[in-house]
Amino acid sequence: MVSGMDAPVHESRFQSFVETGRPEKAAERLALLRDRMAAQRIDAYVVARSDAWGNEYIRACDERLAWLSGFTGSAGLLIVTADIAALFVDGRYTLQAARQVDTNVITVVALADTSPEEWLAERLKDGRAVSADAFTEAGRRRFAKRGVTLHFGPDLVAEIWQDRPVPPNRPLFAQPEELTGKSATAKLADIRRALAERQADAAFITSTDSVSWLFNIRGRDIPHTPVALAMALVPMDGKATLFVPDVAMAADVRESLADVATFEAMEEIEAHLKQLKGQRVLCDPARSAARYFDVLREAGATVIEADDPCLLPKAVKTAAEQDGMRAAHVRDGVA
């Protein structure tokens, strides 16, 4: 049973896959990408199936892999060189990938057989590999262990994607405390205690689920996945800074969080990180983009590599959250 509210969203997402996943266009689109690569002297271009936040479920405008290759699975990675394009998929998608892509121009590689970093290391001798995607620091190190230095450059797929969908940019909204069971103020106090234990001056939190939980906010930009597309810089003292795609579209939550946070556009992240010279900043290498580690270190900050400080407290459910989970199971069971 699908409610009237959910049905159009589901259909629009399915339609976005139909429009972007066109394998008959792969040869043309790969040729355009290779032209851009040659112009910028890039030997290998890496396209991961994720967005700037590392989300598994993403907006239609972030479906770069589907647009370029035709593959619409929820996980995959494409490496394009001057003469070959290889799509790496896990066991869930081996058959689907072979059906969806034009195998005349894209080779499907099972991750069980070889990893992307091993494959690229065998083919890239002193060449320049570039990705514009949000590779985590841990992901970049996997390539480095194979002798491949992964650089971060312009989003070449976005440059050639002429009919790219417009980002939905729907307003953020506050999750009421009667549903969360704990205020953002109290949660921030917990995070700051964790920072004190690590002797950190601040935490840079990039995962949408963590930011949504910490500030009791939600979003509507990704169908059926109500995370807020935001990142946060949480200092030991003073207000946190929330970075969002559009500050104007966050008016309601800005008012509700006025005592604990200020809001900035996503484009301002690096400028703020560059101001942290001499500070100890906690950042999770498994969940945060590698380029932010570069910015922090180049700014003269000390990066404390540790798990996202929201992970453990987020896992401990309040009474209100437990009640909500039970109620959701009842509604789902009836449906």
C-alpha positions as CSV (number, residue, x, y, z in Angstrom):
1,M,0.0,0.0,0.0
2,V,1.4,3.4,-1.0
3,S,0.0,6.6,0.3
4,G,-1.1,9.4,-2.0
5,M,1.8,11.5,-0.7
6,D,4.5,8.9,-1.4
7,A,3.4,7.7,-4.8
8,P,4.3,10.9,-6.9
9,V,7.7,11.1,-5.2
10,H,8.4,7.4,-6.0
11,E,7.3,7.9,-9.6
12,S,9.5,11.0,-10.0
13,R,12.5,9.2,-8.7
14,F,11.9,6.2,-11.0
15,Q,11.4,8.6,-13.9
16,S,14.8,10.3,-13.1
17,F,16.4,6.9,-13.5
18,V,14.7,6.3,-16.8
19,E,15.9,9.7,-18.1
20,T,19.5,9.5,-16.8
21,G,20.2,5.8,-17.3
22,R,20.5,5.6,-21.2
23,P,23.2,3.1,-22.2
24,E,22.9,4.0,-25.8
25,K,24.3,7.4,-24.9
26,A,27.3,6.1,-23.1
27,A,29.7,6.1,-26.0
28,E,28.8,9.7,-26.8
29,R,29.1,10.9,-23.2
30,L,32.3,9.0,-22.6
31,A,33.8,10.7,-25.7
32,L,32.9,14.1,-24.3
33,L,34.4,13.2,-20.9
34,R,37.6,12.0,-22.6
35,D,37.9,15.3,-24.5
36,R,37.7,17.2,-21.2
37,M,40.3,14.8,-19.7
38,A,42.7,15.3,-22.5
39,A,42.4,19.1,-22.3
40,Q,43.3,18.9,-18.6
41,R,45.9,16.2,-19.0
42,I,44.0,13.7,-16.8
43,D,44.9,10.1,-17.4
44,A,42.1,8.5,-15.4
45,Y,38.9,9.9,-14.1
46,V,37.1,8.3,-11.2
47,V,33.3,8.6,-10.8
48,A,31.8,7.2,-7.6
49,R,28.1,6.7,-7.1
50,S,27.7,9.2,-4.2
51,D,27.2,12.8,-3.6
52,A,29.1,15.6,-1.7
53,W,27.9,14.1,1.6
54,G,28.8,10.5,0.7
55,N,25.1,9.4,0.8
56,E,24.0,6.1,-0.6
57,Y,20.6,7.5,-1.6
58,I,21.0,10.7,-3.7
59,R,19.2,13.3,-5.6
60,A,18.6,13.0,-9.4
61,C,21.0,15.8,-10.0
62,D,23.8,13.8,-8.4
63,E,23.2,10.6,-10.4
64,R,26.5,11.1,-12.4
65,L,27.2,7.5,-12.6
66,A,23.8,6.6,-14.0
67,W,23.9,9.5,-16.5
68,L,27.3,8.6,-17.8
69,S,27.0,4.8,-17.9
70,G,23.4,3.8,-17.7
71,F,23.9,1.8,-14.5
72,T,21.3,2.7,-11.8
73,G,22.4,0.5,-8.8
74,S,22.9,2.0,-5.4
75,A,26.7,1.3,-5.3
76,G,29.3,1.3,-8.0
77,L,32.4,3.1,-9.3
78,L,33.5,3.9,-12.8
79,I,37.1,4.5,-13.9
80,V,37.6,6.1,-17.3
81,T,40.9,6.2,-19.1
82,A,41.8,7.2,-22.6
83,D,41.0,3.8,-24.0
84,I,38.9,1.9,-21.5
85,A,36.0,2.5,-19.1
86,A,35.5,0.0,-16.2
87,L,32.5,-0.2,-14.0
88,F,33.1,-1.9,-10.6
89,V,30.2,-3.5,-8.9
90,D,29.6,-5.9,-6.0
91,G,27.8,-9.2,-6.2
92,R,24.4,-7.6,-5.9
93,Y,24.8,-5.9,-9.2
94,T,26.8,-8.1,-11.5
95,L,23.9,-9.2,-13.6
96,Q,22.1,-5.8,-13.5
97,A,25.2,-3.9,-14.6
98,A,25.8,-6.2,-17.6
99,R,22.2,-5.7,-18.7
100,Q,22.1,-1.9,-18.2
101,V,25.4,-0.7,-19.7
102,D,26.7,-0.9,-23.2
103,T,29.4,-3.5,-22.8
104,N,30.9,-2.5,-26.1
105,V,32.2,0.7,-24.4
106,I,32.1,-0.2,-20.7
107,T,33.7,-3.3,-19.1
108,V,31.9,-4.6,-16.0
109,V,34.3,-5.7,-13.3
110,A,33.2,-7.7,-10.2
111,L,34.7,-6.4,-7.0
112,A,35.2,-10.0,-6.0
113,D,37.8,-10.3,-8.8
114,T,39.7,-7.1,-8.4
115,S,39.4,-3.8,-6.6
116,P,39.4,-0.4,-8.4
117,E,42.7,0.6,-6.9
118,E,44.4,-2.7,-8.0
119,W,43.0,-2.3,-11.5
120,L,44.1,1.3,-11.8
121,A,47.5,0.7,-10.3
122,E,48.2,-1.9,-13.1
123,R,47.2,0.6,-15.8
124,L,48.4,3.9,-14.5
125,K,52.1,4.4,-14.6
126,D,53.1,7.8,-13.3
127,G,49.8,9.1,-14.7
128,R,47.4,11.6,-13.1
129,A,44.2,10.2,-11.6
130,V,41.5,12.6,-10.7
131,S,38.1,12.5,-9.0
132,A,35.6,15.2,-8.3
133,D,33.5,13.0,-6.1
134,A,33.5,12.9,-2.3
135,F,36.1,10.2,-1.8
136,T,36.7,9.7,1.9
137,E,40.1,10.0,3.4
138,A,40.0,6.2,4.0
139,G,39.0,5.7,0.4
140,R,41.9,7.8,-0.9
141,R,44.3,5.8,1.2
142,R,43.2,2.6,-0.3
143,F,44.4,4.0,-3.7
144,A,47.6,5.3,-2.2
145,K,48.5,1.9,-0.8
146,R,48.5,0.7,-4.4
147,G,50.7,3.5,-5.5
148,V,47.9,5.7,-7.0
149,T,47.7,9.3,-5.9
150,L,44.1,10.4,-6.2
151,H,43.8,14.1,-7.0
152,F,40.7,16.2,-6.6
153,G,39.7,18.4,-9.5
154,P,36.8,19.9,-11.4
155,D,33.5,18.0,-11.9
156,L,33.9,17.1,-15.5
157,V,30.7,15.1,-15.6
158,A,28.7,18.2,-14.5
159,E,30.5,20.2,-17.2
160,I,29.2,17.9,-20.0
161,W,25.8,17.1,-18.5
162,Q,23.7,19.7,-20.3
163,D,20.2,18.5,-19.2
164,R,21.2,18.0,-15.6
165,P,18.1,18.1,-13.2
166,V,17.9,21.1,-11.0
167,P,18.5,20.4,-7.3
168,P,15.2,20.2,-5.6
169,N,16.2,22.5,-2.7
170,R,13.1,22.0,-0.5
171,P,13.0,23.7,3.0
172,L,14.6,22.0,6.0
173,F,12.3,21.4,8.9
174,A,12.7,20.9,12.6
175,Q,12.0,17.5,14.2
176,P,10.0,18.2,17.4
177,E,11.5,17.3,20.7
178,E,8.5,15.1,21.6
179,L,9.7,12.8,18.8
180,T,13.4,13.0,19.5
181,G,13.3,13.0,23.3
182,K,16.4,15.2,23.5
183,S,17.1,18.8,22.5
184,A,19.9,19.9,20.2
185,T,21.4,21.8,23.2
186,A,21.7,18.6,25.2
187,K,23.1,16.6,22.3
188,L,25.7,19.3,21.6
189,A,26.7,19.1,25.3
190,D,27.3,15.3,24.8
191,I,29.4,15.9,21.7
192,R,31.5,18.5,23.5
193,R,32.2,16.1,26.3
194,A,33.5,13.7,23.7
195,L,35.7,16.5,22.2
196,A,37.1,17.2,25.7
197,E,38.1,13.6,26.1
198,R,39.9,13.8,22.7
199,Q,41.5,17.2,23.7
200,A,39.9,18.6,20.5
201,D,38.9,22.2,19.9
202,A,36.2,21.4,17.4
203,A,34.6,18.6,15.3
204,F,33.8,18.8,11.6
205,I,30.8,16.5,11.0
206,T,29.9,15.7,7.4
207,S,27.4,12.8,7.5
208,T,23.8,13.8,6.9
209,D,22.4,11.3,9.4
210,S,24.7,12.6,12.1
211,V,23.9,16.3,11.4
212,S,20.2,15.6,11.2
213,W,20.3,13.8,14.5
214,L,22.5,16.3,16.3
215,F,20.4,19.4,15.5
216,N,17.0,17.6,15.3
217,I,16.4,18.7,11.7
218,R,15.2,16.9,8.6
219,G,15.0,17.5,4.8
220,R,12.9,16.5,1.8
221,D,15.4,16.6,-1.0
222,I,16.0,12.8,-1.2
223,P,12.9,10.7,-1.7
224,H,12.1,8.5,1.3
225,T,15.3,9.5,3.0
226,P,14.5,12.6,5.2
227,V,18.1,13.6,6.0
228,A,19.1,17.3,6.0
229,L,21.7,17.9,3.4
230,A,24.1,19.8,5.7
231,M,27.5,19.7,7.4
232,A,28.5,21.1,10.7
233,L,31.5,22.6,12.5
234,V,31.0,22.2,16.2
235,P,33.5,24.1,18.4
236,M,34.1,23.5,22.1
237,D,32.8,26.9,22.9
238,G,30.2,29.1,21.2
239,K,27.7,28.4,18.5
240,A,28.1,25.6,16.0
241,T,28.0,26.5,12.2
242,L,25.6,24.6,10.0
243,F,26.5,24.6,6.3
244,V,23.5,24.1,4.0
245,P,22.8,24.3,0.3
246,D,20.6,27.3,0.6
247,V,20.5,29.4,3.8
248,A,17.3,31.1,2.7
249,M,15.5,27.8,2.6
250,A,16.4,27.0,6.2
251,A,14.5,30.0,7.7
252,D,12.3,27.9,10.1
253,V,15.2,25.8,11.5
254,R,17.4,28.9,11.8
255,E,14.9,30.3,14.2
256,S,14.5,27.1,16.2
257,L,18.3,26.8,16.5
258,A,19.2,30.4,16.9
259,D,20.7,29.9,20.4
260,V,23.0,27.1,19.3
261,A,23.9,27.5,15.7
262,T,24.5,29.9,12.8
263,F,24.0,29.1,9.2
264,E,26.3,29.4,6.2
265,A,26.1,28.2,2.5
266,M,27.9,25.0,1.6
267,E,30.3,27.1,-0.5
268,E,31.7,28.7,2.7
269,I,32.9,25.4,4.2
270,E,36.5,25.7,3.1
271,A,36.8,29.3,4.0
272,H,35.7,28.4,7.6
273,L,38.1,25.5,7.8
274,K,41.0,27.7,6.7
275,Q,40.4,29.8,9.8
276,L,41.3,26.9,12.1
277,K,45.0,27.3,12.2
278,G,46.5,25.9,15.4
279,Q,43.3,24.1,16.4
280,R,42.8,20.4,16.9
281,V,39.9,19.4,14.7
282,L,38.2,16.0,15.0
283,C,37.3,14.4,11.6
284,D,36.2,10.9,10.7
285,P,38.4,9.5,7.9
286,A,35.8,6.9,7.0
287,R,32.9,9.3,6.6
288,S,34.5,12.7,5.6
289,A,35.8,13.7,2.2
290,A,39.5,13.6,1.8
291,R,39.7,17.2,0.4
292,Y,38.6,18.5,3.8
293,F,41.5,16.8,5.4
294,D,43.8,18.6,2.9
295,V,42.2,22.0,3.6
296,L,42.6,21.6,7.4
297,R,46.2,20.5,7.2
298,E,47.1,23.2,4.7
299,A,45.5,25.7,7.1
300,G,47.8,24.6,9.9
301,A,45.2,22.7,11.9
302,T,45.9,19.4,13.6
303,V,43.5,16.7,12.4
304,I,42.4,14.2,15.1
305,E,41.3,11.2,13.2
306,A,38.4,9.5,15.1
307,D,35.0,8.1,14.6
308,D,32.2,10.6,14.1
309,P,31.3,11.7,17.7
310,C,27.6,11.3,16.9
311,L,27.7,7.6,16.1
312,L,27.5,6.2,19.6
313,P,25.1,8.6,21.3
314,K,22.9,8.4,18.2
315,A,22.7,4.6,18.6
316,V,21.3,5.0,22.2
317,K,17.6,5.6,21.6
318,T,15.6,7.9,23.9
319,A,12.3,6.7,25.2
320,A,10.5,8.9,22.7
321,E,12.5,7.4,19.9
322,Q,11.8,3.8,21.1
323,D,8.0,4.7,21.2
324,G,8.3,6.1,17.7
325,M,9.9,2.9,16.4
326,R,7.2,0.8,17.9
327,A,4.5,3.0,16.4
328,A,6.2,2.8,13.0
329,H,6.3,-1.0,13.1
330,V,2.5,-1.0,14.0
331,R,1.7,1.3,11.1
332,D,4.0,-0.7,8.7
333,G,2.4,-4.0,9.9
334,V,-1.1,-2.7,9.2
335,A,0.0,-1.5,5.7
